[in-house]
Amino acid sequence: MNNDETLIILTPGFPKDEADSTCLPMLQQFTRTLKELYPRLNIVVLSFQYPFFEKTYKWFDITVKSFAGRNKAGLSKLLLRKKIAAVLKDLHDANKIKGILSFWLGECALMGKRFADKYGIKHYCWIQGQDAKAGNKYVKQIKPNADELIALSDFIQAEFEKNHSIKPQYVISPGIDPKSFIAPAVERDIDLLAAGSLIPLKQYDIFIEIIAEIKKELPTIKVVLIGAGPEKEKLEKLIKKTGLQSSVTLTGELPHTEVLQHMQRAKIFLHPSSYEGFGMVCLEALAAGTKVISFVKPMNREISNWHIVQSKEEMKEKVLQILQHPDTNQSPSMPFLMNNSVKTIAALFE
């Protein structure tokens, strides 16, 4: 990729500034790594819905144009499309467009596909998670070809094919940036850690129920749940009902660096989500030397220190097994690196 080439990234959201570390960490890491590996590439990010202001600004030397769509429907949605189409046309007129990369198969992919087809530009959509589900109405509108689709994991590839009868040609996982883990190792003083949005899909009620069962055998268990969302009050009530106030700490949302620091203190990272594209937090936990237990298996291959279970009872038993028979080897594991993910996607545009 050369200095006179422009890559456009279309996304529903993007950090409002360089301090906004909690907004889509994987996308942040991907974009920064892309700039580091291809410093002469002109990267332009068009962010449809968030931040909630219209502005062109620089983010780590990357140009971002935000449209403040706020997920509004009706006339507001049509006006948003018109604004974005005009910006895409201006970018095309002023630059040599190398290609367009859309995040999620939704509004971004729809506009990216239409614009790319009109001007003969390469366009790929990176399917991230829930956009692979059967209820995604954008698939019929976009009519994507298999060779335009990138699945985040083997699970997402299979899920998309099952639901939409199209098998994404590429599977490109997220990856870890080793530079994110520069702090020295600390004491593993957290038995169980979970982190994510407090929404029904993540099933943190199951997380609390498992802790209640485990505490019967391990009364001094120390648990931390990081995140914010609409389920917070429900989870607080469940913690109180199960008598776990002294065992479980709800931190609320934390800066990304603090989340990684908590992972380096944890023995086990528990991820009870019922559906997950890949789970970047799981990769980060592995990189912090933490054992991971989850319901969803992202890749067909086995991943060291990542345990897949089928039920709440099996998850509880795996936690007890690890805590009662601790493995002194908690070396970092990085089976997927962001450098490789970026290089693989960049190669598609060559």
C-alpha positions, 0 to 999 in steps of 0.5 A: 500500500502506497502513499497515494493510496486511500483505504476507507473504513466504514463503522457504526462507531469509533472513539471520540478522541484518543482517550476513549479506550472503551469504544470498540477496542478491537477496532481501535487496535486494528486501525492503529496497527494498520497505520503502524504497518503501513505508515504511508497509507492514507486511512479515512474512517467514516463513523456512522452513529457514534460519536454523537457529534459531526466532526472531522478530527485526527485520531493517532494520525488517522482521519476520522469523520463522524456523522452522529447518526445516533441510530435514528430511523426514518427521515434521519436515516435517509439524510444520514445516508445522503451525507455519507454518500456525498463524503464518499464521492468527495473522497473518490474525487480527491483520492486514489481509493485502494478499497473499502472495509466495512465493519459489521454486515449492516448499514456500513456494508450496504453503503460500502457495497453500493459505492464500491460497485458503482466505482469499481472499488474493492470492498470487503465486509468483516462480519463480527458477531450478531450480524451473522444471525438469521434476523439480519435483513441487510443480507438480502439488501446487500446480496454479498458475494462470498469472496467479499465476506470475511468472518471473524471466526470459524464459528461465525463463518459456519453461522453465516452459512447456516443462516444465509446460505453464503459461506464467507470465503475468508476467516480472519480472527482478531489478534493481540498487540503484545505492546498492550501488556507491558506491565510486570506480572503481579499477584494473582489475587482475583479468582474469577474475572469477567468483563463485557457489556451487562446485557442479556446476551452475555448471561452474567446472571449465570455467572453470578449463579455459578459463583454462588454454587462455588462459594459453598466449596470455596468460601473466600472466593474473590470475584470481579465483574467489569462492565456497564449496561442495562442489566446492572440493577438486576445483577446487583439484586441477584448478588444481594439475593445470593449473599455474594456482596463480600465476594463479588465486586462490580467495577462498572466500566473501566479504561481498557488499560485497567481491564488488562491489568485486572486480567493480569491479576486473575486466575480464571476469566469466565465468559458465559456469553450465549453467542460470541463472534470471537471474544477479544476479551478472551484473547486478551485474558490468554495474553495476560496468562489467565485461563479462559472458560466459555460456552462458545468455541470460536475456532475449530482448532483447540486453543491452549488454556481456553476451555470450552464447556457445554453447560452451567454445571460443567462450567462450575466444575471446570472452575473448581478443578482449576482453582482447587488444583492450580497450575503454577504455569500462567505464562502469556499465550498469544495464538493470534496476533493483530499484526498478522490479522492486519497483514492478511486483510491488507493482502486482500486489497492488493 
